[in-house]
Amino acid sequence: MLSGPLMAFSDGPGLSGGPITKEAIVRLTNEVRSANGLEELNENRLLDSVAEERARDMLKKAYFGHVSPTGQRASDVALRTGYEYRIIAENIAQGLFPTNQRLIDRWMQSPGHRRNIFSPGIRDIGVAIVEGALNGEVRLLVVQLFGLQSSHGDGMPREKAKHLIAHANFRD
């Protein structure tokens, strides 16, 4: 299901009004999952690198979306980097975020992002936060990936990649 990107804007001082960190995004995501009876996710270095590549590609090619101008998706990058998946899902956000909690809260208010965070079949998480100019404005790009690796030779078909996002513009 494709809808649209999550964008955040802040009236606060500085780029983010505080440090937005991968560790905090992973921790807060796990907290909301645990509070809703779901298993915590394990940070996966391969998914971290896929998320990093996706964010840098968006800056380099001046786009913001789940499909690059060359047609590449997170699922393509995951396979190329060796993350053999059965399930993969991607949340993206751009903007000026005052806090880690505010970013997670905004994702939780968006049905597509929330669905990815609450997906019961996923086990892994990867996050990247990259600062750069996008369309002439300094922004943070945050890419959050969720996955379930396939076992080699398990005979189970890989599900199509989930690229769920939602239209949500807001001011903090």
C-alpha positions in Angstrom: 0.0 0.0 0.0 1.5 3.3 -1.0 0.1 6.5 0.3 2.7 9.3 1.0 5.7 10.4 3.0 5.8 11.6 6.6 7.2 15.1 6.8 7.8 17.0 10.0 8.5 20.7 10.5 9.6 22.5 13.6 9.4 26.0 14.7 12.1 25.3 17.3 15.7 26.4 17.1 18.4 24.5 15.3 18.1 21.5 13.0 16.4 19.2 15.4 16.1 20.9 18.8 17.9 17.9 20.3 19.8 14.8 19.2 17.8 12.4 17.1 19.6 9.1 17.5 19.3 5.6 16.0 19.5 4.1 19.5 16.6 6.2 20.8 14.5 5.3 17.7 15.1 1.6 18.2 14.4 1.8 22.0 11.2 3.8 21.6 10.0 1.6 18.8 10.5 -1.4 21.1 8.8 0.3 24.0 5.6 0.9 22.0 5.7 -2.7 20.7 6.2 -4.1 24.2 3.4 -1.9 25.6 1.1 -3.5 23.0 2.1 -7.1 23.7 4.5 -7.5 20.8 8.0 -8.9 20.8 10.9 -6.5 20.8 12.9 -6.2 17.7 16.6 -6.9 17.3 18.8 -4.3 15.7 20.2 -5.8 12.5 23.5 -4.3 11.1 22.5 -5.3 7.5 19.2 -3.4 7.9 21.1 -0.4 9.4 23.3 -0.3 6.3 20.3 -0.7 4.0 18.6 2.2 5.8 21.8 4.3 5.5 22.0 3.6 1.8 18.4 4.5 1.2 18.7 7.8 3.1 21.9 8.8 1.3 20.4 7.9 -2.1 17.4 10.2 -1.4 19.8 13.1 -0.7 22.1 12.3 -3.7 19.2 12.0 -6.2 17.0 14.7 -4.6 13.9 12.7 -3.9 11.9 11.5 -0.9 10.0 8.3 -1.4 10.0 4.6 -1.3 11.1 4.2 -4.9 14.2 5.9 -6.2 14.2 7.6 -9.6 16.0 4.5 -10.9 13.2 2.2 -9.6 15.2 0.9 -6.6 13.3 0.0 -3.4 14.5 -1.0 0.1 13.9 -4.6 -0.8 16.3 -4.4 -3.7 19.0 -2.9 -1.5 18.4 -5.5 1.2 18.9 -8.4 -1.3 22.0 -6.8 -2.7 23.5 -6.4 0.8 22.7 -10.0 1.8 19.6 -9.5 3.9 17.5 -12.4 2.5 14.0 -11.5 3.7 10.7 -13.1 3.9 9.2 -9.7 5.1 10.5 -6.2 4.7 8.8 -2.9 5.5 10.0 0.7 5.4 9.1 3.9 7.3 10.6 7.1 6.1 10.4 10.7 7.5 12.0 14.0 6.7 12.0 17.3 8.5 13.1 19.0 11.6 12.3 16.8 14.6 12.4 18.4 18.1 12.7 15.0 19.8 12.9 11.3 19.2 9.6 10.8 21.0 7.9 13.2 18.7 9.0 11.4 15.6 7.8 8.0 17.1 4.5 9.7 18.1 4.0 11.0 14.6 4.7 7.6 13.1 2.2 6.0 15.6 -0.5 8.5 14.5 -0.1 7.5 10.8 -1.9 4.2 10.0 0.7 3.0 7.5 3.7 3.7 9.8 1.9 2.2 12.8 1.0 -0.9 10.8 4.7 -1.4 10.1 5.7 -0.8 13.7 3.1 -3.3 14.9 3.6 -5.9 12.3 3.7 -9.2 14.3 5.8 -11.1 11.8 8.9 -8.9 11.9 11.9 -9.6 14.1 14.6 -7.1 13.0 14.9 -3.4 12.8 17.4 -1.1 11.1 17.6 2.7 11.4 19.6 5.5 9.7 19.4 9.2 10.3 21.2 11.4 7.8 21.4 15.2 7.6 21.6 16.9 4.3 20.1 19.3 1.8 17.0 18.1 0.1 15.5 20.5 -2.5 17.6 23.3 -1.1 16.5 22.9 2.5 18.5 21.3 5.3 16.6 18.2 6.6 17.0 15.1 8.6 16.1 12.0 6.7 15.1 9.0 8.9 14.7 5.6 7.4 13.4 2.8 9.6 13.3 -0.7 8.2 11.6 -3.8 9.6 12.3 -7.4 8.5 12.1 -11.1 8.9 14.9 -13.0 7.4 14.2 -16.1 5.5 16.1 -19.3 6.4 18.2 -20.6 3.5 16.4 -23.5 1.9 13.3 -23.3 4.0 11.1 -23.5 0.9 8.9 -20.6 2.0 8.3 -17.9 -0.7 9.4 -14.4 0.1 6.6 -12.0 0.6 6.5 -8.9 -1.6 8.2 -6.0 0.1 5.8 -3.7 2.1 6.3 -0.1 1.4 3.8 1.5 3.7 3.8 5.2 4.3 1.1 7.8 5.0 0.4 11.5 4.1 1.2 13.4 7.3 2.5 17.0 7.3 2.7 18.5 10.7 4.3 21.4 12.7 5.9 20.8 16.1 
